[in-house]
Amino acid sequence: MDISISVAMCTFNGGRFLGAQLASIAAQDRPPDELVVCDDGSSDGSVEIVRKFAREAAFPTRLVVNDRNLGSTRNFEKAISLCQGSIVALADQDDVWYRHKLGRIEKAFLRSSEIISVFSDADMIDDDSQSLGARLWASFSFDRVEQVQFANGHALQVLLKHPVVTGATMAFRKECFDLLAPIPAKQIHDRWISFLLAARGKFEVIPEPLMQYRQHLGQQVGPGPRTLRERTQRARLMTASSYFEELERFHEFRNRLEKGRFNFPYAGWALNEIKRKISHLEHRARLPRTRVARIPGILWQALNGDYWRYSAGWNSIAKDLLIRR
C-alpha cells in the first residue's frame, strides 16, 4: 500500500528559526512528496527564505502568500486544503524535525488502514535551541494511563478532559479533511482536528520524540506550565469567561458531530459525553464567589465523578475550592 505525504506549513514572521526547520525537512530519510507553505503576511524575510528553499529542494515546494492575514487556524486550514498527498503532516515554522520523523509516520499508516491519525512526543528546546530537559507530553500531563487509552481506541475519553495532540507532531489522512472543514474561527486547529478525528477512527500514538519542539515567548499557543508555581499562576488567571470560551468550543464540537454524525462512527457516544462535559463546565463557570458556598456544588460534581471524567480530578477541585475568586 503506497502512500504520499504532504507537509503543510504555515509561516508568519518566523525567519529567525525557519531556515533550520526547512533544513530538517529536507534532510528526512523519507522525504515528503511535497511541501506546501502558506505565509500569512510576513514582513521579516520569511517569504524570501521559503522561495530560496523551493528553488533548491529535491521535492516540490509550493508557496502561497495570503492577500490578508488569516490567523493561525485559518492559515493551517488553507495549507491543508492545498495538499495533494494522501497523508498530511503538519509543521510549525520554528521547530526542528529528527531525520526519521516522516519515515516513522509512514510506517504507522502502512501498518493498518484503520489508522487515520498519528502523533508523537517531542523534545523541548528554547530560543537558542538548547534542551529544556523536558518532553512535550509531560508538559501537559499526557501520562502513561492516557497514552494507553489513546492506543486502545479511547482517545475521546482523554480529549474530553484536555487537549493532548499538538499539531506540529500530528499527521492524518487527507480524505478526512472534508469532515473537518471549515474550522470555526475561535477553535485552535489541532484541537479541532484531533477531537473530530477521534470521533472518526483510530490514532497511532508514538511515545518516542520525533522532533524538537521550540518553546519561546513568541508562541501563539504552547504547552502547559511545567512547575507548581506556573500552574498556580495560570489557575489564578482563570475566570468565568475562560470557562465560557471552553463551553463555546464544545458547543461547536457538538454542532459539527450532529451535522455529520453518519460520518463519525463514535458520534453517538461523543454527543452524550459532550452534553455532560458542557454541564460540568457550566457548573465550574458559575461557582459562587465565596468559598464556603462553593462546597455543595463541588462535592456533588466530585461524587458523580465528573471532576475526574471531564477535568483534572483533585487538581481541578483544589482550583475551584481554593484559587478561583
C-alpha positions as MATLAB code, in Angstrom:
seq = 'MDISISVAMCTFNGGRFLGAQLASIAAQDRPPDELVVCDDGSSDGSVEIVRKFAREAAFPTRLVVNDRNLGSTRNFEKAISLCQGSIVALADQDDVWYRHKLGRIEKAFLRSSEIISVFSDADMIDDDSQSLGARLWASFSFDRVEQVQFANGHALQVLLKHPVVTGATMAFRKECFDLLAPIPAKQIHDRWISFLLAARGKFEVIPEPLMQYRQHLGQQVGPGPRTLRERTQRARLMTASSYFEELERFHEFRNRLEKGRFNFPYAGWALNEIKRKISHLEHRARLPRTRVARIPGILWQALNGDYWRYSAGWNSIAKDLLIRR';
ca = [
       0.000    0.000    0.000;
       1.714    3.155   -1.221;
       1.072    6.497    0.405;
       2.129   10.024   -0.451;
       2.969   12.546    2.239;
       2.377   16.280    2.038;
       3.812   18.634    4.631;
       1.584   21.629    5.437;
       3.487   24.531    6.990;
       2.311   27.990    7.992;
       4.696   30.923    8.330;
       4.393   34.365    9.869;
       7.472   36.379   10.727;
       9.360   33.228   11.636;
      12.557   33.963    9.746;
      14.768   33.518   12.792;
      14.033   29.782   13.017;
      12.571   28.971    9.601;
      15.823   28.027    7.896;
      16.628   25.328   10.449;
      13.138   23.834   10.192;
      13.218   23.735    6.394;
      16.658   22.135    6.502;
      15.380   19.422    8.853;
      12.501   18.666    6.482;
      14.897   18.477    3.544;
      17.096   16.033    5.491;
      14.346   13.477    6.108;
      15.291    9.846    5.456;
      11.850    9.556    3.897;
      11.427   12.904    2.099;
       7.982   14.414    1.683;
       6.269   14.185   -1.675;
       5.527   17.903   -1.435;
       5.791   20.846    0.917;
       3.001   23.428    0.970;
       3.787   26.712    2.739;
       1.148   29.380    3.377;
       2.620   32.683    4.533;
       0.290   34.980    6.458;
       1.827   38.322    5.538;
       5.349   38.117    6.937;
       7.486   41.244    6.918;
      10.756   39.727    8.128;
      12.088   37.874    5.111;
      10.285   34.573    5.698;
       8.888   34.590    2.160;
      12.344   35.000    0.643;
      13.681   32.150    2.796;
      10.963   29.808    1.509;
      11.438   30.908   -2.101;
      15.146   30.196   -1.938;
      14.458   26.814   -0.356;
      11.904   25.966   -3.059;
      14.456   26.571   -5.800;
      16.904   24.124   -4.238;
      14.630   21.476   -2.692;
      14.620   17.939   -4.059;
      10.808   17.769   -3.763;
       8.054   20.118   -4.969;
       7.638   23.116   -2.702;
       4.677   25.411   -3.186;
       4.497   28.835   -1.541;
       1.253   30.769   -1.218;
       1.332   34.303    0.209;
      -2.047   35.331    1.614;
      -3.616   38.573    0.436;
      -4.632   39.301    4.033;
      -3.759   37.928    7.435;
      -5.890   34.859    8.174;
      -4.566   33.927   11.585;
      -3.095   30.579   12.538;
      -6.238   28.441   12.367;
      -7.477   29.701    9.007;
      -3.981   29.637    7.575;
      -3.480   25.992    8.512;
      -6.878   25.149    7.079;
      -5.824   26.745    3.808;
      -2.456   24.981    3.734;
      -4.077   21.600    4.375;
      -6.662   22.172    1.653;
      -3.881   22.728   -0.893;
      -2.095   19.466   -0.061;
      -2.365   16.684   -2.622;
      -0.856   13.777   -0.684;
      -2.909   11.025    0.933;
      -1.272   11.897    4.275;
      -0.864   15.446    5.606;
       1.847   16.129    8.198;
       1.577   19.494    9.941;
       4.693   21.585   10.530;
       5.346   24.690   12.604;
       7.895   27.205   11.367;
      10.125   27.170   14.431;
      10.678   23.502   15.289;
      13.333   21.021   14.157;
      12.472   17.543   12.906;
      14.579   14.472   13.523;
      15.632   12.685   10.334;
      13.375    9.677   10.891;
      10.143   11.603   11.599;
       8.338   11.086    8.277;
       9.625    7.551    7.923;
       8.246    6.631   11.327;
       4.917    8.269   10.491;
       4.729    6.404    7.186;
       5.281    3.055    8.925;
       2.385    3.764   11.262;
      -0.047    4.423    8.426;
       1.185    1.439    6.422;
       0.618   -0.840    9.407;
      -3.167   -0.506    9.219;
      -5.733    1.245    7.051;
      -7.760    1.797   10.225;
      -5.215    4.332   11.498;
      -6.429    7.783   10.477;
      -4.074    9.932   12.548;
      -0.620    9.707   14.124;
       1.092   11.925   16.684;
       4.283   11.705   18.711;
       6.108   13.110   21.677;
       8.846   15.743   21.236;
      11.924   17.066   22.991;
      11.556   20.670   24.124;
      14.113   23.357   23.284;
      14.387   27.087   23.912;
      15.020   30.128   21.703;
      18.693   29.229   21.457;
      17.984   25.578   20.535;
      19.156   24.452   23.950;
      17.412   21.490   25.556;
      14.911   22.309   28.282;
      15.363   18.820   29.709;
      11.686   18.057   29.237;
       9.326   16.233   26.922;
       6.266   17.789   25.334;
       3.748   15.231   26.586;
       4.878   15.639   30.183;
       4.325   19.399   29.946;
       0.573   18.919   29.698;
       0.311   15.745   31.805;
      -0.312   13.273   28.996;
       0.715   10.345   31.163;
       1.096    6.621   30.530;
      -2.517    5.872   31.500;
      -3.871    8.318   28.926;
      -1.414    7.099   26.301;
      -2.775    3.575   26.738;
      -6.322    4.905   26.416;
      -5.399    6.505   23.097;
      -3.658    3.369   21.862;
      -6.704    1.245   22.769;
      -9.105    3.396   20.765;
     -10.418    5.578   23.597;
      -8.942    8.892   22.502;
     -12.182   10.786   23.070;
     -12.123    9.953   26.780;
      -8.829   11.818   27.048;
      -9.727   14.718   24.757;
     -12.906   15.412   26.695;
     -10.651   16.205   29.678;
      -7.915   18.168   27.943;
      -6.207   18.586   24.550;
      -3.068   16.457   24.183;
      -2.420   16.372   20.433;
      -0.005   19.080   19.305;
      -0.405   19.907   15.623;
       3.342   20.068   14.981;
       3.604   16.369   15.880;
       0.491   15.216   14.014;
      -0.279   13.664   10.634;
      -3.636   12.444    9.323;
      -5.358   11.057    6.245;
      -6.319   13.826    3.819;
      -9.546   12.017    2.926;
     -10.915   13.098    6.327;
     -10.402   16.796    5.696;
     -13.840   17.447    4.192;
     -15.325   16.428    7.541;
     -13.092   18.865    9.406;
     -13.519   21.999    7.298;
     -14.444   24.709    7.767;
     -12.762   25.097   11.136;
     -14.633   27.603   13.369;
     -12.723   30.840   13.818;
     -12.316   30.552   17.606;
     -11.069   26.973   17.529;
      -7.389   26.026   17.659;
      -6.758   23.967   14.552;
      -5.019   20.978   16.150;
      -7.568   20.686   18.927;
     -10.454   20.771   16.439;
      -8.837   18.282   14.078;
      -7.812   15.798   16.765;
     -11.198   15.796   18.509;
     -13.184   15.169   15.333;
     -10.721   12.563   14.102;
     -11.095   10.752   17.425;
     -14.836   10.528   16.712;
     -13.978    9.118   13.302;
     -11.335    6.439   13.862;
      -8.110    5.256   15.475;
      -4.924    7.089   16.417;
      -1.400    5.729   16.449;
       0.453    7.030   19.496;
       4.235    7.281   19.087;
       5.829    7.768   22.524;
       9.304    8.463   21.155;
      10.192   12.099   20.332;
      10.290   12.648   16.564;
      11.224   16.320   16.709;
      12.389   19.225   18.808;
       9.536   21.474   19.866;
      10.564   25.056   20.462;
       9.083   26.893   23.431;
       9.536   30.655   23.290;
       7.821   33.934   24.094;
       6.552   34.492   20.555;
       4.351   31.407   20.510;
       0.655   31.894   19.931;
      -0.127   28.558   21.581;
       2.246   26.354   23.521;
       2.475   23.616   26.127;
       1.223   23.966   29.653;
       3.124   25.228   32.701;
       5.722   22.775   33.979;
       6.163   23.778   37.645;
       3.689   24.011   40.525;
       4.242   27.760   40.684;
       3.491   28.154   36.982;
       0.352   26.014   37.286;
      -0.839   28.057   40.266;
      -0.249   31.331   38.437;
      -2.206   30.082   35.435;
      -5.036   28.882   37.656;
      -5.313   32.343   39.216;
      -5.803   33.820   35.748;
      -8.781   31.573   35.049;
     -12.045   33.499   35.090;
     -15.650   32.639   34.352;
     -15.111   33.922   30.813;
     -12.391   31.295   30.307;
     -14.923   28.571   31.030;
     -17.494   30.136   28.727;
     -14.919   30.170   25.920;
     -14.381   26.464   26.539;
     -18.128   25.966   26.535;
     -18.368   27.613   23.136;
     -15.744   25.247   21.738;
     -17.650   22.190   22.916;
     -20.909   23.544   21.536;
     -19.127   23.783   18.189;
     -17.877   20.191   18.510;
     -21.435   19.097   19.233;
     -22.886   21.017   16.291;
     -20.397   19.554   13.819;
     -20.921   15.994   15.056;
     -24.689   16.389   14.913;
     -24.462   17.728   11.377;
     -22.289   14.893   10.096;
     -22.959   12.142   12.622;
     -23.252    9.418    9.954;
     -19.614   10.082    9.028;
     -18.401    9.747   12.621;
     -18.760    6.201   13.966;
     -18.353    7.346   17.580;
     -20.643   10.384   17.256;
     -23.442    8.976   19.416;
     -21.175    8.295   22.382;
     -19.315   11.584   21.877;
     -22.511   13.650   21.812;
     -23.694   12.147   25.102;
     -20.320   12.856   26.695;
     -20.182   16.401   25.310;
     -23.567   17.073   26.903;
     -22.165   16.055   30.307;
     -18.938   17.960   29.675;
     -20.925   21.127   28.940;
     -22.937   20.665   32.133;
     -19.705   20.237   34.099;
     -18.155   23.367   32.591;
     -21.295   25.370   33.328;
     -21.079   24.237   36.949;
     -17.456   25.362   37.213;
     -18.148   28.677   35.470;
     -20.997   29.572   37.825;
     -19.471   28.665   41.182;
     -20.309   31.214   43.912;
     -17.757   33.855   44.803;
     -17.417   32.765   48.414;
     -15.514   29.560   49.098;
     -17.935   28.114   51.624;
     -20.827   28.482   49.187;
     -18.919   26.509   46.562;
     -18.604   23.366   48.663;
     -22.018   21.724   47.939;
     -21.679   22.074   44.164;
     -18.068   20.906   44.147;
     -18.952   17.948   46.356;
     -21.762   16.886   44.020;
     -19.526   17.042   40.960;
     -16.866   15.086   42.823;
     -19.254   12.351   43.966;
     -20.688   11.809   40.480;
     -17.156   11.528   39.059;
     -17.330   14.485   36.675;
     -14.179   16.124   38.037;
     -12.250   13.006   37.034;
     -14.091   12.339   33.779;
     -14.048   15.881   32.378;
     -11.397   17.782   34.352;
      -8.162   17.073   36.215;
      -9.616   15.424   39.328;
      -8.204   16.640   42.635;
      -6.233   19.409   40.908;
      -9.432   20.900   39.494;
     -11.253   20.512   42.795;
      -8.458   22.361   44.594;
      -8.515   25.075   41.949;
     -12.277   25.574   42.254;
     -12.271   25.449   46.047;
      -9.142   27.405   46.926;
      -7.988   29.525   43.997;
     -10.927   30.749   41.973;
     -12.281   34.110   43.077;
];
